[in-house]
Every structure is written in structure tokens, then in C-alpha cells.
Amino acid sequence: MMIFPWRIRRFSRDEEIDRTLRHSIKDGLAYSVMSGAGESYLSAFALFFKATNAQIGVLASLPPLLGSLVQLFSAWLGHHGRTRKHIIIFGVALQAFMLLPMMGLPLLFPAYALPILIICAIVYFSGHNLASPQWWSLMGDLVPETRRGRYFALRTRLSTLVTFITFVIAGVMLNAFDRYNVTVWGFAILFVVASLARFVSVYHVEKMHDPPGHVAVLESPFQRSLLQRIWGSAAARFSIFYAAMQFAVAIASPFFVVYMLRGLELSYLEYTVIMATVILSQFLSLPRWGRVGDVFGNRVVLLFCGSLIPFMPLLWLVSTQLWYLIAIQMIGGFAWAGFSLSAGNFIYELVPANKRTTYLAMHNVLVGIAVFAGALLGGYLGSHLPKTLTVGDWHLSWRSSLYGVFILSALLRAAVALGFLSRIQEIRSVRPLSWGALVRRVLQLHPRRRRLAVTLSRIRKPPGLPTLGPP
């Protein structure tokens, strides 16, 4: 019988906090069902309505940008006496409600499908960003600093597994509906399932404990003294690095879906297999990244994974074989799992708890602007770059104009990594770790056996209970 980790592990000696952290994990699992069945197929849904590269870029970047501004409103609500949990519940419920018109209205008004999708997505992401600052504030108070990396790694790992399962089931179902030329009904079912899953999140958030007297409030971001304090800080430098990297990544990231479904003409099933590989890779590597970050610091993880990320777009130019695309997605999931987890934990360490809401709001707005600008640039280039290039007697021809977008994204990622990574300084006092030792720890390299085994971290359990995953 499968024993779930939150059944066999205590997260806190305080019963109420322990129960809250369990509800938070279940909320994360419900969110993952929503993400795997709905949000992950939003770009594919837009392509079903013949969206252009530029429209895909706007859909991928404008809603998160405008939604990030709602974080300022969230903090304003906190400043005026609203409890964190009530704000979180409203934001989560708003997301659940918006999935239904996001699915239904484009089907009723196909001539206006893309504008409707973008507007609904703006409201959808606004719900997420309304809840986000208060949720991070709440979890920052509840999760002990010494356990933060491992708790969030466990939560993210379980959520990633559920996202993987949901995403695969959704893709298989969508592919079956597409074979019978009723693709639209496949999308309709996915969005209804996603909406119901998000309502389950509402239930679990409502059961969480919100310590009284704590709320995420915001200093005015336009105060000169605040801007002067932040500008020269390590937090500001890290935000600039992260936003610059997200700008470089966003030039290409929205268009891999376009490349696979339109450029390579993959089926929904093939697309699902390729994208699910990323989720599986993250699931396998997240526990190890969390433990490395807790013991050896987040800097070493950021440096290692940040050095891999620039190469990822270039690998898409080498081959179009399905097995090859699956392989590079496995590498990409491994790198992004470590980078995202360590970056999130690094922000927690950089900013004092009483300044966290203000900083996170400004950080996310900056990142939203960077992603918006990068996606717009990528969409423009993807629609205007030629498929052939001739210089004198030299002639170059490639499958898709998106290849130029991928190359530019890779070059800018490399420039950001070279310019910023070496300047990042560890906050805590941690043990040193070489890159070779890091790889061995994360991948569990056993030199004597001359084999590479990716293993799941062992979960502490009382005697008599089975161990999850392979040894």
C-alpha cells in the first residue's frame, strides 16, 4: 500500500502548524491538477484557434505582467486589515472561476477567441498574484528556516509528480479527441477538470491556520528612501540578475510549443511525451537539490544550473528526432529544477521577513516586465526572421524562423550568466562543495560500480512502513 509522505512525517511539533503544512501540500497537489490539465495547455488551446507567433508571445507574457501589478493591491489589502487567508482564498477562487469562461467564451465567439483568451488569462493570473504575496508571507512564518529547502522540495516534488500524471492523462485524452476531429471537446473537459481542482484548493486553504497579527503589507514602492535602500542591496542585484535571465529565457520559451505543434507538426501525444519529460526530470532531481541547498547553500546550485541553462535552446537545433527531444528535455528539467528552487530560497535568505512583501512585489513586477519584453521580442523575430540567409556565396537554410529566436535567447542567457553568476555571494555560513561533488550528490554517481543512478531521496519513516521509490 502506498504511504504518502505527509502521513509519515511531522513538519512541526506544533499540531496546528503541522496540520496547516499538510493542508498546504494538498493545496499544492490540487493546484498541480489545475496546472497539468488547464494552464499547461493554454498555448496549445490558442494554437487551435490559429494564433500567430506574436499572439502567442502576448498570451504568454501580458497576463503575467499585468497580474504581477495586482501584488501591490494584495499588499495594500493586507495593510488595511484583511487577513492573509481571506485574501488567498479570494485569489484562488478567482482563478477557479475564470477557467470556465476561458474555455467557453472562445468556443461561443471563435472570431474573437484570441482577445477573449488574453483577457481571461489576465484575470486568471491576477487571482494568482492576489494570493501570492500573502501565501509566501504565511508560509515564511510557518516553515522553519532550517527545514525550508527540504519542505518546499518535498511539496514541489509531490506537486510535480501530480502535474506529470495529470499532464500525461490530459495529453492522451486530447490526442484521442483530436483523432476523431472533436478536439474542442477535449479542451473543454480539460478546463472543467482544472476549474474543479482549483476549487479543491479553496477548501484546503480555508483549513490552514493563519497566525494572528501577521499580514503581508507593503511600503509604498515610490518612496525615495525605500528605493535608495533597495537599489544598492544584494537583493536588488539578485533581482536584476533574475529579471535579465528571465528576459533572455522569455525570448524563446513561449515558442517551443509553436515549434513542436506547428513547425514539427507533432501530435498532441508526442507533444505531451516531450513536455512530460521535463516534469519527470524535475520530480527526480528536486529532493537532491533541496538537500544540497540546505547544507551547502543555494549559490553553488545557482552557479551550476545557471551555467547549463544557456545551452538548452541550442540543443533544439541539432535534431528533430523524438528520442533526442526527450533527452534534451530531461537535461532541461534537471537544470531548471535546481535553478528555480535555489533562486526562490535565495530570495527568502536575502530579504528580512518584515520587508519580504515589499521586495517580492517589486521583484515580481520587474520580472514580469522582463518576461513581457522578451516574449514580445521573440514573437516579433519569430514572425519576421527569414528561413534562409545568404551572404555572398555562403547560404544557410533552416527548418523554422524560430531557430534564430532560439540562438538569440541562448546568446543572451550566456551573457547574463557570465555577467552576474560569479558576483552572487552566499548568505549563510555553509560547507564548501565542488561541482563534481555536487553532481555526484544530485545524480548519486557511484564510481566503483561505474554506473549512474538517479535515486529518490529517502523519506524518514517509522519502522515497518515501506520506503517510497527505488533504493
N, C-alpha and C positions, 0 to 999 in steps of 0.2 A: 504493500500500500504506500502511495506517495505521501510523504510528510512534508508539508510546506514549511519554509524556514521560520515564518513568524509564529508557527505553532511550537517550535522547539527552542526558540531563542528569546531571551529577555533583552529589551532595548534600554530599559531603565529600571532602577529599584523602586521608583515611584509608580504605583499601579496605574494611576490616571494618565501619566505621561506615556507609560508603556502601552496602554490601550490606545492612546491617541496616535502613537507612531505606527501601530498595526493598522489602524484605520487609514493612515496616510499611505501605507503601502497598497492597501486595497483600492484607495482612490487612484493611485498611480496605475494599477492594473486596469481599472475601468477606463482611465484616460488612454491607455495603450490600445484598448479595443477601438476606441473612437479614432485614434490616430491611424491605426492599421487599416481600418475599414473605410474611413472617410477622408481625413486630411491628406493621407499619403497618395490618394488617387485624385486629388483636386486638379492637378495639372493634366492628368490623363483625361479627366472629365472635360476640361477646357479644349483639349485637342480633339475630342469627339465632336465639338462644335466648330471645328476648323480654325482654332486660334492661331494667329501668326506668332513668329518668334518674339516680336515686340510686345504683343499682348500677353504672352506667357511671362515675359520679364516683368511687366506691370503687375500681373496677378501674383507673382512670387515676391514682389518687393514693396509695392504700395500699401497693401493691408498691414503687413508687419510694421512699416514705418509709422503710419497714422495710428495704428494700435498702440505703439510704444508711447505716444504722447498721452494716452489715457493713464499711464502710470503716474503722471503728475496729478491727474484728477483723483486717482486712488489714494495717493498720499494726502491730498487736500481733504478727502473724506475722513481719513484717519485723524487728521489734525482737528477736525470738527466733531470728534467724539464718537464716531462709528467704530464698532468693534471689528477686529480683523476678520473674524469668522463670518460675520454677516456680509462684508464686502466680498470675501472669497466666494461665498455661496451665490451671491448675485452674479458675479462674473462667470462662474461655472455654468449656472443655469442659462445665462445669456448665450453661451456657446452652444449648449444643448438645443435651445430653441432655434438658433439661426441655421443649424444644419438642415432643417426641413425646408425652409424657403430657398436655401442654397441649392437644394436638389430639385424642388418643384417648380419654381418660377422659370428657370431656363427651359424646362420642358413645355411649359404653357406658352412662353413667349420666346421661341427659338431665335427670332430675328434680333432680339436684344439679349441673347444668352450671355455674352461676354461682359457687357456692362453690369448686368444683374449679378453675375458671379463675383465680380470685383467688389461691388457694393456690399453684398452679403458677406464676403470674406473680410472686409474692413470691420464690420460689426462683430463678426466671429472673433477676429484677433483682438478687438477691443475688449471683449469679455475676458479673454486670456490675460491681457495686460492689466485689466482692472483688478484681477485676483492676484497677479504675480507678486507685486511688492509686499502685499500683506502675507502671502503664503511664505515667501522667503524670510520675512521677519518672524513669523510664527515658528517655522522650522529652525531658524537660528537660535531661538530661545529654548527649544525643546531638545535638540540633538547635542550631546556633549561634544566639545571641540576635539577631544582625543578619539572619538568614535565617528566623527563626521564623515571621513573618507570612506570607511567601511560601511556605514549605514546607507549613505547615498549610493555607493557602489552596489550594495545589495538591492536597494529599491530600484535603481536604474536597471540592474541586471534582470530582475524579475519582470519589470515593465518591458524591457527589450524582448524577453522571451515571449511574452504575450503579444507584443506588437508583431513579432516574427510569425507566430502561429496565425494571428488574425490576418496579417497581410497575405500570407500564402493561401489561406482559405478564400479570402476575397478575390485574389487573382485567379485562382482555379475557377471559382464561380463566374467571374466576369468573362473569362475566356470561353466557358461553356455557353453563356448567354450570347456572346459575340458569334460563335459558330452557328447559332440559329437566327442570327440577324435581329436579336432583341436586346442589344447591348444596353439600351436606355433603361430597361427594367432591371438589369444587373446593377447599374449605377444607383437606381432608386432604392433598391434593397440595401446596398452598402451604406447609403447616407441615413436611412432609417435606423439601421443597427447602430451606427455611430452615435446618433442622437440619443437612443435609449441607453447606451453605455455611459454617455456623459451625465445622464440623469442619475445613474448609479453613483457616479462621483459626488453628486449633490448630497446623496444620503450619507456617504462616508465622511464628507467634510462636516456635515451637520453634527456628526457624532464626535468630532475632535474637540479636545479641550483647549481653550484659549485662555492662558493665564491673565487674570485681570490686571489692569494698569499698564498693559503693554499694547502699543499700536505703532504701525509704521507711519511716521509723519515726515513731512518734507519741509526743509528750509527753502525759501524762495531761491530758485536757481539763478536769479538775476541780481542777487546781492553781490556787490563788488568784493566785499571781504571774503565771502564764500568762494567766489571764483579765484581769488588770489591764493587762498589756502589750498584749493584743489589743484590749481594749474601746475605748481612746482612739485607736486607729490608723486610718490611711486605709483599710487592708484591712477593718477592721470596718465602717466607714461604707459602703464599697462593697458588702459582703455584705448589710447591712441594706437598701440600695437595691435590690440584685438580688433578694433574697427578697421584698421588698414588691411589686416589679414582677411576679414570678412568682406571687404570691398573687392579684394583680389579673387576670393573664392566665388563671390556672387556673380562675377563676370561670366562664369561658366556653369555654376551649379544648377540654375533653373533649366538649362538646355540639354542636360544629359537625357532627360525624359523625351524631349523633342527628337534628339538624335536617335534614340533607340526605337521609338514608336513610329516616327516619320522617316528618318534617314535610313535606318537599317530595316524598317518595316517588320519589326519583331511582333510576335503575337503577344497578347496580354499575359499568357502563361510564361513565355520566355522572359518578358519584362519583369514579371513577378519573381522568377527564379533569380535573376541577376540582382534585383534590389533586395530581395530577402537575404542574399549572401552577406550584405553589409550588416544587417540586423543580427544575423547569426554570429558574425565575427565580433561584433560589439559585445554580445552576450558572453562569449567565451573569454574575452580579454578583460572586461570591466572589473571583475573581482581582483585580479592581479594588479591592475592599475591603481585601484583604491588602496590596496595594502602598501604598494610601493610609495604612493603619495603620503600616506600616514607616517611611514617610518623614515623614508629618505627625502621627503619634501616634494613639492609639486614642480619645482624648477627643472629638475632632471627629466621629468616626464614631458614638460613643455618643450624643452630643447630637443629631445629625441623625436617626439611626434611632429613637432613643428618643422623639423628637417626633412621628414618624409612627405609631408603634405604638398610641397611644390611639385613633386614628381608625378602626382596622381593624374592630372589632366593629360600629360604627355603619353602616359601608358595607353590611353584610349586611341591613339593614332597608330599603334603598332599592328593590331589585328582586329577583325570583326567576328572571329570565331566565338561561339557561345561559351565554350570552356575557358577561353582566355579572359573574356569579360567577367566571368565568375571569379577567376583567380585574382584579378586586379581589384575587384570589389572586396574580396576577403582582406587584402592588404589595406585598402582604404578604410574599412570598418575598424580594423585593428588600430590604425593611426588616429582616426577621429575619436574613437572611444577614449583613448588616453588624453588627447588634446582637450576635448570638451570637459571631461571630468576634472582634470588638473586646473584648467582655466577657471571653472566655476569655484573650486575650492580655494584657488589663489585669491580670487576677489574677496571671499569671506575673510581670509587672513589679512588682507591689505587694509580693510576698512573697519574702524571701530563700530560696534553694534549700534551706537546712537547716531551714527552718520550713514548707516548702511542704506536706508531707504532713499535718501537724497542722492547718494552716489550711484546706486543701482538704476534709479530713474534716469539720471543724466547719462550713465554708461549705455543703457539700452536705447535711448534716443540717438546717441551718437552712432551706435552700431546699426540702428535702423536706417539712418541717413546713408551710412556707408553701403549697406546692402542694397538700398534703393538705387543709389548712383551706379553701383557695379552691375546690377541686373539691367538697368536701362542701357548702359553702355554695351553690355553683352547682347541685348536684344537688337540694338541698332546695328552692331557689327555683324550679327548673325543674319540680318536681312540684307546687308549691303556688301559684305565681303564677297569677292568672286571665288568660284571653284577652281579657276585656273590663273596662273601667274606667269607672265613671260617677260624676261629681262635679257635682251639680246638673243643669243642662241640658246639660252637656258629656259626650259619650260617645265613648270610644275603644275600638276593636276591632282586634285584630291576629291574624295567622295562627297564631302559636305563643306559648305562655307563655315560651319561651326568649328572645323579644325583650327581655323585662325583664332577663333574665340578661345579655344582650349589652350593654344600656345601662349596667347597674351596672358591668360589667367595664371599659367604656370610661371611665366617670367616675373609677373608682379608678386606672386606668392614667394618666389625665391628672393626677390629684392627686400620684401618685408622681413622675411626670416633672417637674412644676412644683416639687416639694419637694426633689428630690435632684439633678437633672441639672446645674444651674448650679453646684453645690458640688463636682463632680468636677474634680480637678486633674490635669494631665498630669504623668507621672513623668519622662519623658525630655526632653531638650532637642531640640525639633523645629521645623520650619519652620511658620509660620502658614498657615492655609488658610481662606478664606471658604466659606460654604455653597454659594454659586453656583459657585465653582471646584471644590468637591467634587463637585457634581452633574455638572459638565462632565467631570471626570476619570472618574467611575464610569460614566456613560452615554455618554461620548465625544460630547458635543454640539459640532457644527461650525457656528458661527453663519453663516459665509459661505455655506454650502450650504443653510442653513435646514432642516436635517433632523436627526433624532435616530437615532443608530445605536448599538445595544448591541453591542460587539465583545468578542471573547475576547482575553485578554492573549496577546501573542506569546511563544512558548516559544523560549528560546535554543537554537540548533541548529547543528551543524557544516554547512559548505557542502554543497549537493547533496541535503539532506533536505527534504521538503515541510513547509510550515507547517500546523499544526493549526488548523482553524476558518477563518472568513472573515477577510479582511484588516482 
